[in-house]
């Protein structure tokens, strides 16, 4: 079953551009993992949040991609450049 994700990141303004660059690299990494179908970086119109979205062939592929990204140091559980905790949601077909 195809699954998706959406994550909201809240970088401190002074780190916004650097953070967006890091998130784009993370999207490229996870999206290229086995079962990865798409991963994209967005920024809200007000510039307050960086939003990532993605689709995977299965929940197992999604989990494996994020484990690989953590193991490779591409993503972290928390980042001092964020002014509030990120929010991550796994999405199922409706």
N, C-alpha and C positions, 0 to 999 in steps of 0.2 A: 504494500500500500504506500503510495506517495505521501510524504509528510513535508511540512514546511516549517520555517521558523521566522520570527521577527524579534529583533532585539533593539532596545532603545538605550543609547549611551548619552551621557550628559557631561561632555568635556568642559573644563574650565575655559573661559574665552581665550586666555593667553596660550592655550595648547590646542585650540580648535584645528588649525591647519595640519599640525603634526599628527594629531589624533586621527583626522580623516585619512591621511596618508597611510597610517598603520592599519586602519580598518579596511581600506581598499586592498592592502596586501593580504590581510586575513581572509577577506572574501575570495580573493584569487586562490589562496591556499585551500580553503575548505571546499570551494566549488569544484576544484580539480581532483578531489579525492574520489575513490570508487563510489559510484552511486550518486555523486553530486550532479545535479541538473542545472542549478543556477545559484548564484550568491551575489548580491548587489549592495552597494553602499548608497545611502540617501542622506540628505540633510533637510530638516524641517524648514519651512519657509522663513520662520523667525530666527533660524540659526541656533536654536537652543538645544536641539538633539541631533545626534547622528543615528540613523536608523539602518539596520542591516536586515535584509530579507534573503530567504533562500528556499530551495526545494531539493529534496533528496528522494531517491528511489524507495527508501525504506527508513524506518526509525533506526534500525541498526546502522545503516550507512551514515545517517546524521550523527549519531553518537560516536561512531568510529572517526568521522572527520574531525569532530571537536576534540576527541582524545588525542588524535595525531597533532592537531594544532597546538594544544597545551604542551604536549611532549616536545614539540619543536620550538616552543617559546614564542610562537606566533600570536597566541592569545594568552591572557591571564585571567584569573578569577576576579581580580579587582585592580584598579589602576588609580594611583594617587592624582592623576591628571583629571579625574572625573570628580565633579562636585556633588554628585549623589549616586547612589548605587544603580547600576544598569539593571534593566528589566529584560528577561528572556522568556519567550513563549514558543512552545512547540505547537504547530498547527496541524490539524487533521482535516481531511476533506469533509465538506458539509453535505 
